[in-house]
Amino acid sequence: MEPKVNNFEFSEKPEIAVHETDILLIGGGMAACGSAFEADRWATPQGLRITMVDKAATDRSGAVAMGLSAINTYVGQENTPEDYVRYVRNDLMGIIREDLVFDLGRLVDDSVHLFEDWGLPIWKTDEEGRSVDGHTSKKNEMPSLRDGGKPVRSGRWQVMINGESYKKVIAEAAKSALANNRKHTGVDQNHFERVFIVKLLSDKDDPTRIAGAAGFSVREKKLYVFKCKTALLAAGGCVNVFKTRATGEGQGRAWFPVWNSGSTYAMAAEIGAELTMMENRFVPARFKDGYGPVGAWFLLFKAKATNALGEDYQEKNKEESRKLYGDYVDSMGTCMRNHMMMIDMKAGLGPIKIHTDVALQKLSETMSKKEIRHLESEAWEDFLDMTITQAGVWAANNMAPEKVPSELMPSEPYLLGSHAGCAGLWTSGPGDFGPEEWHWGYNRMTTVDGLFTAGDGVGASGHKFSSGSHTEGRIAGKMMTAYCLDHKDQTVDYAEDPEELAKEIFMPMETWGKHSGYTTDPDINPHYIRPAMLQQRLQKLMDEYVGGVGTWYMTSKYMLEEGFYYMEMLKEDSYHMCAENLHELLRAWENFHRILAGEAHARHIHFREETRYPGYYYRGDHMAIDDENWKCFVNSTYDKATGEWKIFKKDYQQLVA
């Protein structure tokens, strides 16, 4: 095929806008909002400019967009930061950055207290030990958590909330902070929505230092080039890199938000940042098809899950699993629970059912009719707060969860670092806790000078959830201010010419303009591939060779190496994606990011010769956990110029007994 050249002969040239700032926040989810809030406290008094660039609209962007029914990380008076480290380490099969997790554990409660200050309704326990929902507790002026109020715990670390508008509450605080910064620095605009950042820019004199970012508006033909002294990369995890269980018109349904396209991992890798634990993934077991939450049903409503014979599959399969996974079976982390479930499903003992009906009936035995109605409303609110589609699935299947059990099903894999997964970037730690080699710079700064990350971006330290991601953003916001003040006499400038950036970023639109008339069917053309088709190829490749649902999460050295062959062809063909409009241009660049994130995942699994996360993925040629050789971090760097990966081990160190 002919070389790709874009002189805007067949498509309209975009308007180019250059914006200068000191602190650039890429993303609009919990982490970026936390960073905006905290940066305003420290940077605004110093006259530093803060700019947030959100791919969506900040009120409803990020993983909390639909709402939540619980805050999953709250230490409280009952626990310690050391307890939190043990919990995260246990669930992530023994390998975490304990300095980062401890640091988060000692700070996260302050963010939760702020959420309540800002108006988030948090459930409370009254003097008689009864649960009071958040709206009622506010109405009755029950003490806040900050003032000693006792939350309703659905688990050791979870507190229940009325959270349909959770993200809007957090976004309002971030937008107020940005407005305050705008007022005091005199800038015309510092909050950009519907702008998709697709490339990070290095300093022209020092390629190991961040200097800016470039992206485009998804609403108008416009290229944005941002120049900055420091940046936060907090664009979420990666969804839709694997073939989904949902098909046809339901293909867009996923557990994690579909707009998370691996941009955090891909853009960081391209600029030279070190990645860590990219072999890790999360496979949530959720209500089949709707992906509704199961946490409150297990923890708050005490529901039980069984195989088709009514057996407890965890107890039944424990001793058999011990042969490969030893004492990790006893800790029963999230992936191990998945593994126990999959044993029975593959043996034909499915479907796996969660007995919501039995749980509600048992709880109602000692309740009045009024209390029973309130219990049922609490159960429904669990979905209406965060996964309203689950209610639609039940309705479509003539099911009432208070009367019949529901199927559980493990989902397709997702790459993330904020939930029960730990993929992400290698970052500097707090400095006062942990070995010296884990603290080379500012807290939460990556190996690229001046580039920070938070939430799904910080690797080897999962189980932050929403409150932890916000807290990590706050840590980065304060540290970015310190970075700017420490480097106030230094200037930065990117090497790229904005005109050339426009040609590269809008190339798919030029491809469409030049070739779309060649065939009568615009979907079939020898000169290009449409983004939707390329994504299907990527998902098929990842599913079949990198351990997706089609192989029951099984892969091997041989399967992966076959996949790398097809991955190279896919990467070649990706440069021939077209874009009929701005929405398709967004899809094209999401694909570029998903491909690189997916390749990082595959390369790391190939390097780690063990099955560290049974129930998330299996190395068929190395089915056991091998602590002697592999209780370590797997890290990598990517050379964009050559396309080569360097993958290596880093020692794990236990800091908390």
C-alpha angles and dihedrals in degrees: 000000000000120000114270110251125167118197092149092250093137103028136045115269111240125238110254120222121186117199125187123205141151101227117032119194114197108198137030105224129105095295096049092044090052090050093050091051095048096039090055090057092056108021102044095062087054093052094248117152119234122199128185121198115192125187089211135018109299095225090068107018130115132030093309093055096112093042135251136245095211142026102231100199117055118134097191127169094305097064141042133219087253089057088052091053090052091050094051093043091050094051095045094054099257103303120101140125095258093190092061094044093048090048090053093045093058094050108033098086091064091062091050090051089051091052090057091045088055092053108271108149109234121190117243137200113234127218091272092053096253124139117250117192119237098256092050093046090053092047091050090047094236114178117278121240088255089057096047102276113157114235126217104253118209087182139352093285103023130092122191120239140175090243112164089114095034094121094046090055091052093042092053091058091048093048091049089052091050090048090052091051090048091051095051099041097041097230117151096222134009103156116072119183128188090026115128114208108210105166137039117215125220126215111268092227097038116032090190091066130078117241106165150310139250133213144139140249115254090206103048137022096264136129118210121203115188122198116199145162094221135006141199115217105202106146098138133245132299130281131171094029086115126051108269127234089229113080140186114005089356095057093108092063112105137149095240121048111281094220090069098100104169093265092141093056098037099047092044092050092049092055091049104261118155115248126207136200093358087153087072120093138167124240106182118202104219142153106305117264097352097057089215117174119272100184098089091044092054098037107029102027095032096228119173128219123213141169121255091279092056092252126144098246093196094059093038095055101036100098094044090052091050089072090070104023105033118192092357085082090067094053088055098200122186096273092047091053087053090051092054090050094049093052090063095039092054089047091058094254094123157136094088109215132199108209101224090155094057092045094054093043092051093048091049095054092091098034136097120239089259091052091047091053089049091049091052092048090052090052092051092045089060086071101031089056096054117359110030090164089073089066088052092052092051092048092049090052096045091244130147108193092208088060106034136029121250133223123255120210133179111239132224113282124276129195113225145132105207105063127040090324136076110203115136148085129330106247138182115260133227096277098223093072123041139027122316094245090062091058111060097140143342120349111275093007114140125225088273108088111251095005114118132180139191142180112014089006098066108082133210093029114082132164095069094122117173101322093044093049090052090049093049089051089053091051090052093045092057093043093049088055089052090048092053093048092048091051099036093125094052123089127210132198132171122239096222123100109230089222090058091045089055091053092051098043096045095041093110090060091052089050090054094047093050100045111021093095093055094087134033091231109057091203092062115059134138091217101058148013123224118237095244091056093047091050090053089053091050092049092049091049094048093044096051102037106024099047111271131159092285092067097033088254092300124142139148143193090275096047092047093050090051087050092052089058091056091041091061091053091047091052090051092050093045090073087065095058114130132209123207092187142358093278091056090046087057090051091049094054092044086058092052088054095043092052093055093043090049092049091050089052093050094045092052094049088050091052097046104074100200140061099256095164110039109187090034097056140337131216099212090200093050106031099162132074109252109199093170093065106016111037088114142090119272110215134178146184128206127216107211093192094058101022090231128140126216110202124184146157127258123193121258115223125196111219102168120058 
